[in-house]
């Protein structure tokens, strides 16, 4: 519950990634472009033609952005975890939510993984994203190879729960 009377929860949704990044804050859409990064996590962002600068701090679950004398906190939501209550798909499938290129495969089929272990690193929109295991289990399938391109909705990997003995 916010303690600042001016604080409010706002839903931020990525509407489009190409040809430009478009985000929706509540009901209004904005075009966003990162135009510069500096020392100590300082950034400059172009939002609908206006330059905004500030600093950011990113951890596993949240992003803090300080600009204009105010601090904004964003909860990072994994779309697979959100859609499945944090347990990945019922079949353990990890499916891309955007097109991209595989930069690295960090595991092989048969490997035992814990929740959060790195499975793949992909690149999309000039950003590298590490995809982690959504559950403890065994890598049943790696469906991509390094340098391969894939479309939105492509199967990337399958992690099955470990069988009880």
VMD Tcl script that draws the C-alpha trace (Angstrom):
set ca {
  {0.00 0.00 0.00}
  {1.51 3.38 -1.01}
  {2.30 5.76 1.84}
  {2.79 8.84 -0.37}
  {-0.62 10.47 -0.99}
  {0.42 11.19 -4.60}
  {1.47 7.57 -5.20}
  {-0.66 5.32 -7.34}
  {-0.33 2.00 -9.04}
  {-0.19 2.25 -12.81}
  {-0.34 -0.64 -15.24}
  {2.50 -0.41 -17.79}
  {2.17 -2.62 -20.85}
  {4.41 -3.00 -23.89}
  {2.06 -2.52 -26.84}
  {4.57 -2.87 -29.69}
  {8.29 -3.45 -29.99}
  {8.61 -2.83 -33.71}
  {9.04 -0.64 -35.63}
  {9.31 1.40 -32.41}
  {8.77 0.72 -28.72}
  {5.23 1.72 -27.69}
  {4.06 1.43 -24.09}
  {0.67 2.00 -22.51}
  {0.41 3.60 -19.07}
  {-3.15 3.02 -17.93}
  {-4.99 4.17 -21.08}
  {-2.44 6.46 -22.78}
  {0.18 5.19 -25.22}
  {3.73 6.56 -25.55}
  {6.62 6.05 -27.97}
  {9.83 5.40 -26.01}
  {13.46 5.32 -27.13}
  {16.60 4.97 -25.04}
  {18.92 7.67 -26.40}
  {21.81 7.50 -23.97}
  {23.38 5.68 -21.06}
  {26.00 7.18 -18.80}
  {28.01 6.35 -15.74}
  {26.38 5.07 -12.56}
  {23.17 3.98 -14.32}
  {22.24 7.42 -15.66}
  {19.98 7.33 -18.70}
  {18.34 9.61 -21.22}
  {15.03 8.56 -22.74}
  {12.98 10.12 -25.51}
  {9.25 9.85 -24.70}
  {6.90 11.15 -27.40}
  {9.61 13.58 -28.54}
  {10.53 14.91 -25.07}
  {13.91 14.09 -23.52}
  {13.86 12.84 -19.93}
  {17.04 12.08 -17.99}
  {17.60 10.44 -14.67}
  {19.04 7.36 -13.05}
  {17.90 3.78 -12.68}
  {18.59 0.78 -10.51}
  {17.57 -2.69 -11.65}
  {17.32 -5.83 -9.56}
  {15.65 -9.16 -10.23}
  {12.10 -8.08 -9.37}
  {12.03 -4.27 -9.61}
  {13.32 -1.26 -11.49}
  {13.73 2.08 -9.70}
  {13.80 5.21 -11.89}
  {14.62 8.66 -10.47}
  {13.79 11.66 -12.66}
  {12.46 15.16 -12.05}
  {12.94 14.84 -8.29}
  {10.62 11.81 -8.10}
  {11.28 8.10 -7.81}
  {9.19 5.54 -9.67}
  {9.25 1.82 -8.86}
  {8.29 -0.74 -11.49}
  {7.64 -4.39 -10.63}
  {9.08 -6.64 -13.30}
  {6.54 -9.23 -14.40}
  {7.62 -12.30 -16.31}
  {4.79 -12.86 -18.81}
  {5.13 -16.65 -18.64}
  {5.06 -16.64 -14.85}
  {2.17 -14.16 -14.76}
  {0.07 -16.21 -17.14}
  {0.67 -19.45 -15.28}
  {0.82 -18.36 -11.65}
  {4.63 -18.42 -11.60}
  {5.00 -22.05 -12.66}
  {5.73 -21.70 -16.39}
  {3.35 -23.29 -18.85}
  {1.53 -26.41 -17.70}
  {3.71 -28.37 -20.16}
  {6.90 -26.57 -19.07}
  {7.18 -24.84 -22.45}
  {9.09 -21.59 -22.69}
  {7.75 -19.62 -25.62}
  {9.10 -16.31 -26.94}
  {6.96 -13.23 -26.46}
  {8.97 -11.36 -29.12}
  {11.04 -12.16 -32.20}
  {14.80 -12.30 -31.78}
  {18.10 -14.12 -32.14}
  {19.63 -16.72 -29.83}
  {22.92 -15.40 -28.41}
  {23.78 -18.36 -26.17}
  {22.39 -21.63 -24.87}
  {23.49 -22.17 -21.27}
  {22.16 -25.70 -20.67}
  {21.75 -28.95 -22.52}
  {18.93 -31.46 -22.62}
  {18.94 -33.61 -19.48}
  {20.47 -30.91 -17.25}
  {18.86 -30.37 -13.84}
  {17.94 -26.71 -13.25}
  {16.54 -24.65 -10.38}
  {14.07 -21.81 -10.68}
  {15.88 -18.80 -12.11}
  {18.84 -20.71 -13.60}
  {19.86 -19.26 -16.97}
  {18.66 -21.36 -19.91}
  {19.18 -19.06 -22.89}
  {20.31 -15.56 -23.74}
  {18.43 -13.92 -26.60}
  {18.72 -10.58 -28.32}
  {15.68 -8.57 -29.31}
  {15.51 -4.86 -30.15}
  {19.25 -4.52 -29.42}
  {18.71 -5.80 -25.86}
  {20.13 -9.04 -24.53}
  {17.73 -10.92 -22.28}
  {18.57 -13.98 -20.22}
  {15.70 -16.42 -19.97}
  {15.64 -18.38 -16.73}
  {13.94 -21.57 -15.67}
  {10.44 -20.96 -14.34}
  {10.59 -24.03 -12.11}
  {12.96 -26.61 -10.70}
  {13.23 -29.48 -13.13}
  {15.02 -31.16 -15.99}
  {15.64 -29.59 -19.38}
  {13.57 -31.82 -21.65}
  {14.24 -29.91 -24.86}
  {16.24 -27.00 -26.23}
  {14.44 -26.04 -29.43}
  {16.92 -23.39 -30.67}
  {20.64 -23.08 -31.40}
  {23.04 -20.14 -31.03}
  {22.67 -17.54 -33.81}
  {19.25 -18.90 -34.81}
  {16.47 -16.38 -35.35}
  {12.94 -16.99 -34.10}
  {9.50 -15.39 -34.30}
  {7.11 -14.38 -31.56}
  {5.43 -17.47 -30.15}
  {8.33 -19.80 -31.04}
  {9.10 -22.66 -28.67}
  {12.52 -22.03 -27.10}
  {12.82 -24.76 -24.47}
  {10.91 -27.18 -22.26}
  {11.65 -27.74 -18.58}
  {9.77 -30.63 -16.99}
  {9.38 -31.07 -13.23}
  {11.71 -33.66 -11.77}
  {10.02 -36.98 -11.26}
  {9.72 -38.20 -7.69}
  {11.52 -41.42 -6.88}
}
mol new
graphics top color blue
foreach p $ca { graphics top sphere $p radius 0.5 }
foreach p [lrange $ca 0 end-1] q [lrange $ca 1 end] { graphics top cylinder $p $q radius 0.2 }
display resetview
